[in-house]
């Protein structure tokens, strides 16, 4: 195995779905989950840019009923003939130190498919640039929904990670990158300035000095 490479094991895939005929937003969302293949799962929607270091893109597959699934998801809602788009993108990257990693980006808009795809690519590029990462390969998935008349619609895009929660933290994480942390000796020292405490008063005792009457 080459230096900086990690063993593969955290599999995942991109999926999109639309549901234009929901009676309400919650109904449309549930229909979208079914179309994504997540209708029978226990779903954990995660945030953040980083994927497990051993991420590998694979073809979609059916998931067991009741399984616990990690998912990076974008959801866009529409109503009564309006349109919306949702998209997810991921990229396999390498750090300047030679460590491989993977990054994900999501977006939800009321723009059309082409504009949303461009914005999603820009979001992914910014995440790579802010972490000083060089892209190796990437993939993008965007979908657009137009809600039915007097109905709620939803567009959903997801990066589904069915087994990342069972791998354990040590297998899916890597070294701490020195350039992205602040050394202890350079952290700004905190200075606490506290007002002097007021003298304690016994019940029924009067405060010394001029008194004020705040009664109504």
C-alpha positions in Angstrom: 0.0 0.0 0.0 1.4 3.4 -0.9 2.1 6.0 1.8 -0.9 8.1 2.6 -3.4 5.6 1.2 -6.1 4.0 3.3 -7.8 0.7 3.0 -11.2 0.9 1.4 -14.2 -0.1 3.4 -16.7 2.8 3.8 -19.0 2.4 0.7 -21.5 4.8 -0.5 -23.4 6.1 -3.5 -25.2 9.1 -4.9 -29.0 9.1 -5.4 -31.6 11.6 -6.4 -35.4 11.6 -6.3 -38.4 13.8 -6.8 -41.9 13.7 -5.4 -44.3 16.3 -6.9 -47.6 15.2 -5.5 -47.4 15.6 -1.7 -50.4 16.7 0.3 -48.1 18.7 2.5 -44.3 19.2 2.8 -43.9 16.2 5.2 -45.8 13.9 2.9 -43.7 15.0 0.0 -40.5 14.4 2.1 -41.6 10.9 3.0 -42.4 10.0 -0.6 -38.9 11.3 -1.6 -37.3 9.0 1.0 -39.1 6.0 -0.5 -37.9 7.0 -4.0 -34.4 7.3 -2.7 -34.5 3.8 -1.3 -34.4 5.1 2.3 -38.1 4.6 3.2 -37.5 1.5 5.4 -34.3 2.8 7.1 -33.5 4.7 10.3 -31.8 7.8 8.8 -29.1 9.9 10.3 -28.5 13.2 8.3 -25.0 14.3 8.9 -23.3 17.7 8.4 -19.8 18.7 7.6 -17.5 18.4 4.6 -15.4 15.4 5.4 -16.2 11.8 4.5 -14.7 8.7 6.2 -11.1 8.4 4.9 -11.8 4.9 3.5 -14.7 6.1 1.4 -15.4 4.2 -1.9 -18.1 4.9 -4.4 -20.2 1.8 -5.3 -23.4 1.1 -7.2 -26.6 1.5 -5.2 -28.1 -1.5 -3.5 -31.2 -2.3 -1.4 -30.9 -1.6 2.3 -32.4 -3.9 5.0 -35.5 -2.8 6.8 -34.7 -1.0 10.0 -31.0 -0.5 9.2 -29.2 2.6 10.5 -27.9 4.7 7.6 -25.7 7.8 7.6 -26.6 10.2 4.8 -25.5 13.6 3.5 -28.7 15.0 2.0 -30.0 18.1 0.2 -33.7 18.8 0.2 -35.5 21.5 -1.8 -39.3 22.1 -1.6 -41.7 23.6 -4.1 -45.5 24.2 -4.2 -48.3 24.6 -6.8 -46.3 24.6 -10.0 -43.1 26.1 -8.8 -39.7 24.4 -9.2 -36.8 23.6 -6.9 -33.5 21.8 -7.2 -31.3 19.7 -4.8 -27.8 18.4 -5.4 -24.9 16.5 -3.8 -21.3 16.2 -4.9 -18.3 14.4 -3.6 -14.6 14.4 -4.4 -11.7 12.1 -3.7 -8.7 14.2 -2.8 -5.1 14.2 -1.5 -3.5 16.5 1.1 -0.1 18.2 0.6 1.2 15.5 2.9 0.0 12.7 0.6 -3.0 11.5 2.7 -6.1 10.6 0.7 -9.5 11.8 1.9 -12.9 12.6 0.5 -15.1 15.7 0.7 -18.8 16.2 0.2 -20.9 19.3 -0.6 -24.7 19.8 -0.8 -27.0 22.5 -2.2 -30.7 23.4 -2.3 -32.0 26.1 -4.6 -35.1 27.5 -6.4 -33.0 27.8 -9.6 -33.0 25.5 -12.6 -31.0 22.4 -13.1 -28.0 24.0 -14.9 -27.6 26.9 -12.5 -27.8 24.6 -9.5 -25.2 22.3 -10.9 -22.8 25.2 -11.4 -23.3 26.4 -7.9 -22.8 22.9 -6.5 -19.5 22.6 -8.3 -18.4 26.0 -7.0 -19.3 24.9 -3.4 -17.2 21.8 -3.8 -14.3 23.7 -5.2 -14.4 26.1 -2.3 -14.4 23.3 0.2 -11.3 21.8 -1.5 -9.5 25.2 -1.6 -10.2 26.0 2.0 -8.6 22.7 3.0 -5.7 22.9 0.5 -6.8 19.6 -1.2 -6.0 18.4 -4.7 -8.9 16.6 -6.4 -8.4 13.2 -7.8 -11.9 12.4 -9.0 -15.4 13.6 -8.3 -19.1 13.0 -9.0 -22.2 15.2 -9.0 -25.9 14.4 -8.7 -28.6 17.1 -9.1 -32.4 16.7 -9.6 -35.3 19.2 -10.2 -38.9 19.0 -9.2 -42.0 20.9 -10.3 -44.8 20.6 -7.9 -48.3 19.5 -9.1 -51.2 21.9 -9.0 -52.0 22.8 -5.4 -49.6 20.1 -4.2 -46.2 20.1 -2.5 -43.1 18.9 -4.2 -39.7 17.9 -3.1 -36.3 17.3 -4.8 -33.8 15.2 -2.8 -30.2 14.4 -3.5 -28.2 12.2 -1.1 -24.8 10.6 -0.6 -25.8 7.4 1.2 -23.2 5.7 3.5 -24.8 2.4 4.7 -21.9 1.0 6.7 -19.9 4.0 7.9 -21.4 3.8 11.4 -20.2 0.2 11.9 -16.5 0.8 11.0 -15.5 2.5 14.2 -13.8 5.9 14.6 -10.2 4.7 14.3 -10.7 3.1 10.9 -12.5 6.1 9.4 -10.3 8.9 10.6 -6.8 10.1 10.0 -4.0 12.3 11.3 -4.4 15.8 12.7 -3.3 18.3 10.1 -1.0 20.8 11.7 -1.8 23.6 9.3 -5.4 23.6 10.2 -4.9 23.8 14.0 -3.7 26.7 16.2 -0.7 25.9 18.4 -1.3 26.2 22.1 1.4 28.9 22.6 -0.3 31.0 19.9 -3.8 30.9 21.2 -5.1 34.2 22.5 -5.1 34.1 26.3 -8.5 34.6 27.9 -8.7 37.4 30.5 -11.7 37.3 32.8 -12.7 40.6 34.2 -15.3 40.2 37.0 -17.2 42.9 38.8 -16.7 42.9 42.6 -19.3 40.8 44.4 -22.0 42.7 46.3 -22.1 42.1 50.0 -24.5 39.4 51.2 -27.7 40.6 52.9 -29.6 38.7 55.5 -33.4 38.4 55.0 -35.1 41.5 56.3 -31.9 43.6 56.5 -31.6 46.9 54.8 -28.9 47.9 52.2 -26.6 50.7 53.3 -26.5 54.0 51.4 -29.2 55.8 49.6 -32.2 53.6 48.8 -34.5 53.7 45.8 -38.2 52.9 45.8 -39.2 50.7 42.8 -42.7 50.0 43.9 -45.5 50.7 41.5 
